[in-house]
Amino acid sequence: MGETAQVVNQYKEPVKPQQPLPVDSIEAQELVSQTDSSVEYKGKEIAGAVATIETVFKPIVGEQSGRVGSYWGNQDNLVYSTQNRRDASTFVSVTETAGSADAVIRDSGFDLEEMFETQDDEVKRFILKITDTTGASLYGWIGGIAESADVYTIDVYNDRLSVVNQNWVGTLASFDNTSLAKAEIFRYDGSLVFGTGTAFTEEVQHPKEYASSWKEVMEAVQGFSNGQYCIDYMRGLIIGVRASTTASEDLTYNIWASAVKAVSGGSDTNLIQLGGETLGDHGSTVIDHGIQPLYEAKDFDGSALPNAVTEGQAARPASTLSGIPFAFLVNEDGSKSPIATDDSAQVATPDIVNVGGEYRASATTYADGDAVINQYDVNGNLKVTSESAGNAPQAYGVDAAGADTYTTVVTASADRHNMHVSLKGSNDAIISIDSGTTDHYYIVAGSTQVFDDILISNTATVQGKNASAGNNYTNLTITIW
């Protein structure tokens, strides 16, 4: 049998399970800016120590074109060189002074201002690198370019964002600005920005990106100066030599995300979009399709409706601060009234939905205007009247004529717990079940009432009297058991 074919990477190394193939482009993706907050530097926290940072998402994508990022000094990123211009271009001079760093180039064929200038309010796109005849170099991001005939004065800065730090990156003392070899302009192909940039200050060429071995990287980093670092853009791995003891900082960089927009910078599905359209948020105009959002907690005391919206707007239901959904009744005029909770302040004309009730060993005392629910006894029987202290209620007997003072109707021979009362005629009566000591029940003329779960003590008399003096009741019948 022949040899088994192996897939290799760009360094002719076999691809292993822990070393998947890099993918440079995936259709239907978009560029998204990602911020990793307080990413930690791994390594000893002293200047001169080797440290690493790993981004949360990877690969790191360039500022434009959607490609995986790369070190700006790669030849692939070279867009202009005075050496390639022959007689059309001349490298004139370099100003090294901090705060006014620039370079002057004469070019009779290219308009360098139109090609490479970056406005002050934009992230800089190009880097100018100058090299002297000894091979020493300086570089900086190109900002403003002043043109006079075919002579271009190019301002350079030591970072992509600032319009203040007009300085070169590199060692000025080792650079000979009187013996210039060439000027080169590179397109910046990365997107990573440090929050402070005090530990890693100068990007250099990575020795072997996306390789299966760390050997080349660790050997190369030993020769880095303090502050120099390199980036493995595919892996999102940054390694360099500290220039300070910075322990952590924010990183901002571009990544690829799904064609369905990411939520909070990740690659999750965007729950506020459907078919490319933004769904209606609360209080916004509703589109033809949407996803019901979650409840929104409101501190609602009944004085105003929460989550008020107008006709045609999207709405989400409200809940109490405990997460219980609010419910509403619709009045005849179309207005909405909240369903009040027990013992809560009630609106002037309440609409109450009462399903079931609650057993309470001690009856609730309500204030005027409070909402009320049904209350039941311990056996689930609806209470039709309140009880007096000591779980009292009723007995049996007949009294034909009333009086303004209590008259015994029936005497209990043992503890009784139920009473039936019937009162005919046109005058009301009052009943006592503790021998006339307490006015327990008001009986309306022409009514019949049953009292359950009461206590009529042994030998106590059940008595009756006129509800109003002189208005004699008649035909009062009381039965206890």
LINDA-V650703 format. One record per residue. N is the residue number from 1. RES is the residue in one letter. SS is DSSP state (alpha for helix, beta for strand, coil for the rest). OMEGA is omega in whole degrees, -180 to 180 (999 if undefined). D_CENTER is the distance of its C-alpha to the mean C-alpha in whole Angstrom. Layout:
n = {N & N}
res = {RES & RES}
ss = {SS & SS}
omega = {OMEGA & OMEGA}
d_center = {D_CENTER & D_CENTER}
//
This chain:
n = {1 & 2 & 3 & 4 & 5 & 6 & 7 & 8 & 9 & 10 & 11 & 12 & 13 & 14 & 15 & 16 & 17 & 18 & 19 & 20 & 21 & 22 & 23 & 24 & 25 & 26 & 27 & 28 & 29 & 30 & 31 & 32 & 33 & 34 & 35 & 36 & 37 & 38 & 39 & 40 & 41 & 42 & 43 & 44 & 45 & 46 & 47 & 48 & 49 & 50 & 51 & 52 & 53 & 54 & 55 & 56 & 57 & 58 & 59 & 60 & 61 & 62 & 63 & 64 & 65 & 66 & 67 & 68 & 69 & 70 & 71 & 72 & 73 & 74 & 75 & 76 & 77 & 78 & 79 & 80 & 81 & 82 & 83 & 84 & 85 & 86 & 87 & 88 & 89 & 90 & 91 & 92 & 93 & 94 & 95 & 96 & 97 & 98 & 99 & 100 & 101 & 102 & 103 & 104 & 105 & 106 & 107 & 108 & 109 & 110 & 111 & 112 & 113 & 114 & 115 & 116 & 117 & 118 & 119 & 120 & 121 & 122 & 123 & 124 & 125 & 126 & 127 & 128 & 129 & 130 & 131 & 132 & 133 & 134 & 135 & 136 & 137 & 138 & 139 & 140 & 141 & 142 & 143 & 144 & 145 & 146 & 147 & 148 & 149 & 150 & 151 & 152 & 153 & 154 & 155 & 156 & 157 & 158 & 159 & 160 & 161 & 162 & 163 & 164 & 165 & 166 & 167 & 168 & 169 & 170 & 171 & 172 & 173 & 174 & 175 & 176 & 177 & 178 & 179 & 180 & 181 & 182 & 183 & 184 & 185 & 186 & 187 & 188 & 189 & 190 & 191 & 192 & 193 & 194 & 195 & 196 & 197 & 198 & 199 & 200 & 201 & 202 & 203 & 204 & 205 & 206 & 207 & 208 & 209 & 210 & 211 & 212 & 213 & 214 & 215 & 216 & 217 & 218 & 219 & 220 & 221 & 222 & 223 & 224 & 225 & 226 & 227 & 228 & 229 & 230 & 231 & 232 & 233 & 234 & 235 & 236 & 237 & 238 & 239 & 240 & 241 & 242 & 243 & 244 & 245 & 246 & 247 & 248 & 249 & 250 & 251 & 252 & 253 & 254 & 255 & 256 & 257 & 258 & 259 & 260 & 261 & 262 & 263 & 264 & 265 & 266 & 267 & 268 & 269 & 270 & 271 & 272 & 273 & 274 & 275 & 276 & 277 & 278 & 279 & 280 & 281 & 282 & 283 & 284 & 285 & 286 & 287 & 288 & 289 & 290 & 291 & 292 & 293 & 294 & 295 & 296 & 297 & 298 & 299 & 300 & 301 & 302 & 303 & 304 & 305 & 306 & 307 & 308 & 309 & 310 & 311 & 312 & 313 & 314 & 315 & 316 & 317 & 318 & 319 & 320 & 321 & 322 & 323 & 324 & 325 & 326 & 327 & 328 & 329 & 330 & 331 & 332 & 333 & 334 & 335 & 336 & 337 & 338 & 339 & 340 & 341 & 342 & 343 & 344 & 345 & 346 & 347 & 348 & 349 & 350 & 351 & 352 & 353 & 354 & 355 & 356 & 357 & 358 & 359 & 360 & 361 & 362 & 363 & 364 & 365 & 366 & 367 & 368 & 369 & 370 & 371 & 372 & 373 & 374 & 375 & 376 & 377 & 378 & 379 & 380 & 381 & 382 & 383 & 384 & 385 & 386 & 387 & 388 & 389 & 390 & 391 & 392 & 393 & 394 & 395 & 396 & 397 & 398 & 399 & 400 & 401 & 402 & 403 & 404 & 405 & 406 & 407 & 408 & 409 & 410 & 411 & 412 & 413 & 414 & 415 & 416 & 417 & 418 & 419 & 420 & 421 & 422 & 423 & 424 & 425 & 426 & 427 & 428 & 429 & 430 & 431 & 432 & 433 & 434 & 435 & 436 & 437 & 438 & 439 & 440 & 441 & 442 & 443 & 444 & 445 & 446 & 447 & 448 & 449 & 450 & 451 & 452 & 453 & 454 & 455 & 456 & 457 & 458 & 459 & 460 & 461 & 462 & 463 & 464 & 465 & 466 & 467 & 468 & 469 & 470 & 471 & 472 & 473 & 474 & 475 & 476 & 477 & 478 & 479 & 480 & 481}
res = {M & G & E & T & A & Q & V & V & N & Q & Y & K & E & P & V & K & P & Q & Q & P & L & P & V & D & S & I & E & A & Q & E & L & V & S & Q & T & D & S & S & V & E & Y & K & G & K & E & I & A & G & A & V & A & T & I & E & T & V & F & K & P & I & V & G & E & Q & S & G & R & V & G & S & Y & W & G & N & Q & D & N & L & V & Y & S & T & Q & N & R & R & D & A & S & T & F & V & S & V & T & E & T & A & G & S & A & D & A & V & I & R & D & S & G & F & D & L & E & E & M & F & E & T & Q & D & D & E & V & K & R & F & I & L & K & I & T & D & T & T & G & A & S & L & Y & G & W & I & G & G & I & A & E & S & A & D & V & Y & T & I & D & V & Y & N & D & R & L & S & V & V & N & Q & N & W & V & G & T & L & A & S & F & D & N & T & S & L & A & K & A & E & I & F & R & Y & D & G & S & L & V & F & G & T & G & T & A & F & T & E & E & V & Q & H & P & K & E & Y & A & S & S & W & K & E & V & M & E & A & V & Q & G & F & S & N & G & Q & Y & C & I & D & Y & M & R & G & L & I & I & G & V & R & A & S & T & T & A & S & E & D & L & T & Y & N & I & W & A & S & A & V & K & A & V & S & G & G & S & D & T & N & L & I & Q & L & G & G & E & T & L & G & D & H & G & S & T & V & I & D & H & G & I & Q & P & L & Y & E & A & K & D & F & D & G & S & A & L & P & N & A & V & T & E & G & Q & A & A & R & P & A & S & T & L & S & G & I & P & F & A & F & L & V & N & E & D & G & S & K & S & P & I & A & T & D & D & S & A & Q & V & A & T & P & D & I & V & N & V & G & G & E & Y & R & A & S & A & T & T & Y & A & D & G & D & A & V & I & N & Q & Y & D & V & N & G & N & L & K & V & T & S & E & S & A & G & N & A & P & Q & A & Y & G & V & D & A & A & G & A & D & T & Y & T & T & V & V & T & A & S & A & D & R & H & N & M & H & V & S & L & K & G & S & N & D & A & I & I & S & I & D & S & G & T & T & D & H & Y & Y & I & V & A & G & S & T & Q & V & F & D & D & I & L & I & S & N & T & A & T & V & Q & G & K & N & A & S & A & G & N & N & Y & T & N & L & T & I & T & I & W}
ss = {coil & coil & coil & coil & coil & coil & coil & beta & coil & coil & coil & coil & coil & beta & coil & coil & coil & coil & coil & coil & coil & coil & coil & coil & coil & coil & coil & coil & beta & beta & beta & beta & beta & beta & beta & beta & beta & beta & beta & beta & coil & beta & coil & coil & coil & coil & coil & coil & coil & beta & beta & beta & beta & beta & coil & coil & coil & coil & coil & coil & beta & coil & coil & coil & coil & coil & coil & beta & coil & coil & coil & coil & coil & coil & alpha & alpha & alpha & beta & beta & beta & beta & alpha & alpha & alpha & alpha & alpha & alpha & alpha & beta & beta & beta & beta & beta & beta & beta & coil & coil & coil & coil & coil & coil & beta & beta & beta & beta & beta & beta & coil & coil & coil & coil & alpha & alpha & alpha & alpha & alpha & coil & coil & coil & coil & coil & coil & coil & coil & coil & beta & beta & beta & beta & beta & beta & beta & coil & coil & coil & coil & beta & beta & beta & beta & beta & beta & beta & beta & beta & beta & beta & beta & coil & coil & beta & beta & beta & beta & beta & beta & beta & coil & coil & coil & coil & coil & coil & coil & coil & coil & coil & coil & beta & coil & coil & alpha & alpha & alpha & coil & coil & coil & coil & coil & beta & beta & beta & beta & beta & beta & beta & beta & coil & coil & coil & coil & coil & beta & beta & coil & coil & coil & coil & coil & coil & coil & beta & beta & coil & coil & coil & coil & coil & coil & coil & coil & coil & coil & coil & alpha & alpha & alpha & alpha & alpha & alpha & alpha & coil & coil & coil & coil & coil & coil & beta & beta & beta & beta & beta & coil & coil & coil & coil & beta & beta & beta & beta & beta & coil & coil & coil & coil & coil & coil & beta & beta & beta & beta & beta & beta & beta & beta & beta & beta & beta & coil & coil & coil & coil & coil & coil & coil & coil & coil & coil & coil & coil & coil & coil & beta & beta & coil & coil & beta & beta & coil & coil & coil & coil & coil & coil & beta & coil & coil & coil & coil & coil & coil & coil & coil & coil & coil & beta & beta & coil & coil & coil & coil & coil & coil & coil & coil & coil & coil & coil & coil & coil & coil & coil & beta & coil & coil & coil & coil & beta & beta & coil & coil & coil & coil & coil & beta & coil & coil & beta & beta & beta & coil & coil & coil & coil & coil & beta & beta & beta & coil & coil & coil & coil & coil & coil & coil & coil & coil & coil & coil & coil & coil & coil & coil & coil & coil & coil & beta & beta & beta & coil & coil & coil & coil & coil & coil & coil & coil & coil & coil & coil & coil & coil & coil & beta & beta & beta & coil & coil & coil & coil & coil & beta & coil & coil & coil & coil & coil & beta & coil & coil & coil & beta & coil & coil & coil & coil & beta & beta & beta & beta & beta & coil & coil & coil & coil & coil & beta & beta & beta & beta & beta & coil & coil & coil & coil & beta & coil & coil & beta & beta & beta & beta & beta & beta & coil & coil & coil & coil & beta & beta & beta & beta & coil & coil & coil & coil & coil & coil & coil & coil & beta & beta & beta & coil & coil & coil & beta & beta & beta & beta & beta & coil & coil & coil & coil & beta & coil & coil & coil & coil & beta & beta & beta & beta & beta & beta & coil & coil & coil & coil & coil & coil & coil & beta & beta & beta & beta & beta & beta & beta & coil}
omega = {-180 & 180 & 177 & -180 & 179 & 174 & -179 & 176 & -175 & 178 & 180 & 178 & 178 & 177 & -178 & 179 & 180 & -178 & -177 & 178 & 173 & 178 & -175 & -175 & 175 & -178 & 175 & 173 & 180 & -179 & -178 & 176 & -177 & 175 & 173 & -176 & 174 & 175 & -174 & 170 & 177 & -180 & -178 & -174 & 173 & 176 & -179 & -179 & 176 & -179 & 178 & 172 & 174 & 180 & 180 & 179 & -179 & -4 & 174 & -175 & -179 & -180 & -178 & 175 & 175 & 179 & 170 & -176 & 178 & 177 & -174 & -175 & 175 & 180 & 177 & -177 & 179 & -179 & -179 & 176 & 178 & 180 & -179 & -174 & -179 & -175 & -176 & -175 & 177 & 176 & -170 & -174 & 177 & 173 & -177 & -171 & 178 & -179 & 178 & -178 & 177 & 174 & -180 & -180 & 174 & 178 & -177 & -177 & -179 & 173 & -175 & 179 & -178 & -176 & -165 & -178 & 176 & 179 & -176 & -175 & -179 & 173 & -174 & -172 & -172 & 178 & 175 & 178 & 178 & -177 & 178 & -174 & 176 & -178 & 176 & -176 & 171 & 174 & 178 & 180 & -176 & 175 & -180 & 177 & 178 & -177 & 173 & -171 & 180 & 179 & -175 & 175 & -171 & 176 & 180 & -177 & -178 & 170 & -173 & -171 & -171 & 169 & -178 & -174 & -179 & -175 & 174 & 170 & -178 & -177 & -176 & -175 & -177 & -177 & -179 & -178 & 176 & -179 & -172 & -179 & -176 & 172 & -180 & 176 & -179 & 172 & 179 & -171 & 176 & 177 & -174 & 179 & 176 & 178 & 178 & 178 & -179 & 180 & 177 & -171 & -176 & 179 & 177 & -177 & 173 & -175 & -175 & -178 & 174 & 176 & -179 & -178 & 176 & -171 & -177 & -178 & -177 & 177 & -178 & -175 & 177 & -180 & -180 & 170 & 178 & 179 & -179 & -179 & 174 & -175 & 168 & -171 & -180 & -178 & -174 & -177 & -179 & 180 & -179 & -180 & -176 & 170 & 180 & -179 & 179 & -177 & -179 & 175 & 180 & 173 & 175 & -178 & 180 & 175 & 171 & 175 & -179 & 178 & 170 & -168 & -180 & 174 & 179 & 173 & 180 & 180 & 179 & 178 & 178 & -175 & 178 & 176 & 177 & -180 & 178 & 180 & 177 & -179 & -179 & 173 & -179 & 179 & 179 & 180 & -178 & 171 & -171 & 179 & -178 & 177 & -178 & 179 & 179 & 176 & 177 & -178 & 179 & 173 & -169 & -178 & 178 & -177 & 180 & 180 & 176 & 173 & -179 & 178 & 177 & -177 & 178 & 180 & 175 & 180 & 172 & -177 & 180 & 175 & 173 & 178 & 175 & 178 & -180 & -177 & 170 & 174 & -176 & 170 & 177 & 179 & -178 & -179 & 178 & 178 & -177 & 177 & 179 & 174 & -176 & 174 & -177 & 176 & 177 & 176 & -174 & 176 & -172 & 179 & -172 & 168 & -173 & 170 & -177 & 177 & -177 & -178 & -176 & 172 & 177 & 179 & 177 & -177 & 178 & 174 & -176 & 172 & -179 & 178 & 179 & 171 & -175 & 174 & 176 & 178 & -173 & 175 & -174 & 179 & 179 & 178 & -180 & 177 & -180 & 176 & 179 & 180 & 176 & -179 & 179 & 178 & -176 & 158 & 0 & -154 & -179 & -180 & -177 & 174 & -172 & -177 & -177 & 178 & -179 & 174 & -176 & 174 & -179 & 177 & -179 & 178 & 180 & 177 & 176 & 178 & 179 & -175 & -180 & 180 & 174 & -179 & 176 & -178 & 177 & -179 & -174 & -179 & -179 & -180 & 175 & -177 & 172 & 180 & 178 & 174 & 174 & 180 & -174 & 172 & -174 & -170 & 175 & -176 & -179 & 180 & 178 & -177 & 174 & -178 & 177 & 180 & -179 & 176 & 177 & 178 & 171 & -172 & 177 & -179 & 177 & 177 & 173 & -172 & 178 & 174 & 179 & 176 & 177 & -177 & 177 & 178 & -173 & 172 & 176 & 174 & 175 & -179 & -179 & 177 & 178 & 176 & 999}
d_center = {59 & 58 & 55 & 52 & 50 & 47 & 44 & 43 & 41 & 42 & 44 & 46 & 44 & 44 & 40 & 39 & 37 & 35 & 35 & 34 & 35 & 33 & 32 & 32 & 31 & 29 & 30 & 27 & 24 & 23 & 22 & 19 & 18 & 16 & 16 & 16 & 16 & 19 & 21 & 24 & 27 & 29 & 33 & 35 & 34 & 37 & 38 & 40 & 38 & 37 & 33 & 30 & 27 & 25 & 22 & 19 & 20 & 23 & 26 & 25 & 26 & 28 & 28 & 29 & 31 & 28 & 31 & 30 & 30 & 34 & 35 & 37 & 40 & 41 & 44 & 41 & 40 & 43 & 43 & 46 & 49 & 52 & 54 & 54 & 55 & 59 & 60 & 58 & 56 & 56 & 54 & 56 & 54 & 51 & 50 & 48 & 48 & 44 & 43 & 45 & 45 & 46 & 48 & 51 & 52 & 54 & 54 & 56 & 55 & 51 & 49 & 46 & 45 & 44 & 43 & 41 & 40 & 36 & 35 & 34 & 30 & 30 & 29 & 33 & 34 & 37 & 39 & 42 & 44 & 48 & 50 & 54 & 57 & 56 & 53 & 51 & 48 & 45 & 42 & 39 & 37 & 39 & 38 & 41 & 44 & 47 & 50 & 53 & 56 & 55 & 54 & 50 & 48 & 45 & 43 & 41 & 38 & 36 & 33 & 31 & 29 & 31 & 34 & 36 & 37 & 40 & 41 & 42 & 40 & 43 & 46 & 48 & 51 & 52 & 52 & 55 & 54 & 58 & 58 & 55 & 55 & 52 & 49 & 46 & 43 & 40 & 37 & 34 & 33 & 30 & 26 & 25 & 25 & 25 & 23 & 26 & 29 & 31 & 32 & 32 & 34 & 36 & 35 & 38 & 39 & 38 & 41 & 40 & 36 & 35 & 38 & 39 & 40 & 39 & 43 & 43 & 40 & 41 & 44 & 43 & 40 & 43 & 45 & 42 & 42 & 40 & 36 & 37 & 35 & 34 & 32 & 32 & 30 & 30 & 29 & 26 & 28 & 30 & 33 & 35 & 37 & 35 & 36 & 35 & 33 & 29 & 27 & 24 & 22 & 20 & 21 & 20 & 22 & 22 & 21 & 22 & 20 & 20 & 22 & 19 & 16 & 14 & 10 & 8 & 12 & 13 & 16 & 14 & 15 & 13 & 13 & 13 & 17 & 20 & 23 & 22 & 21 & 18 & 17 & 18 & 15 & 16 & 19 & 19 & 23 & 23 & 24 & 26 & 23 & 20 & 18 & 17 & 14 & 13 & 14 & 13 & 15 & 17 & 20 & 23 & 26 & 28 & 29 & 27 & 25 & 21 & 19 & 23 & 23 & 26 & 28 & 27 & 23 & 20 & 19 & 17 & 19 & 18 & 18 & 20 & 18 & 19 & 17 & 21 & 21 & 23 & 26 & 29 & 32 & 34 & 37 & 40 & 39 & 36 & 34 & 31 & 31 & 29 & 30 & 31 & 31 & 34 & 35 & 33 & 34 & 35 & 35 & 39 & 39 & 37 & 36 & 36 & 35 & 37 & 37 & 39 & 39 & 39 & 42 & 42 & 45 & 45 & 45 & 42 & 43 & 42 & 42 & 43 & 41 & 38 & 37 & 39 & 39 & 42 & 43 & 45 & 47 & 47 & 48 & 46 & 49 & 47 & 49 & 51 & 52 & 51 & 53 & 55 & 54 & 56 & 54 & 58 & 59 & 62 & 66 & 70 & 73 & 74 & 75 & 77 & 77 & 74 & 75 & 73 & 73 & 71 & 74 & 73 & 73 & 72 & 72 & 70 & 72 & 69 & 65 & 64 & 60 & 60 & 62 & 63 & 64 & 66 & 68 & 70 & 71 & 70 & 69 & 66 & 66 & 64 & 64 & 64 & 64 & 65 & 69 & 68 & 66 & 63 & 62 & 60 & 59 & 60 & 62 & 62 & 66 & 66 & 63 & 63 & 60 & 59 & 57 & 56 & 55 & 57 & 59 & 63 & 65 & 68 & 71 & 69 & 70 & 68 & 69 & 69 & 70 & 70 & 66 & 68 & 72 & 74 & 72 & 74 & 72 & 74 & 73 & 71 & 70 & 68 & 68 & 66 & 65}
//
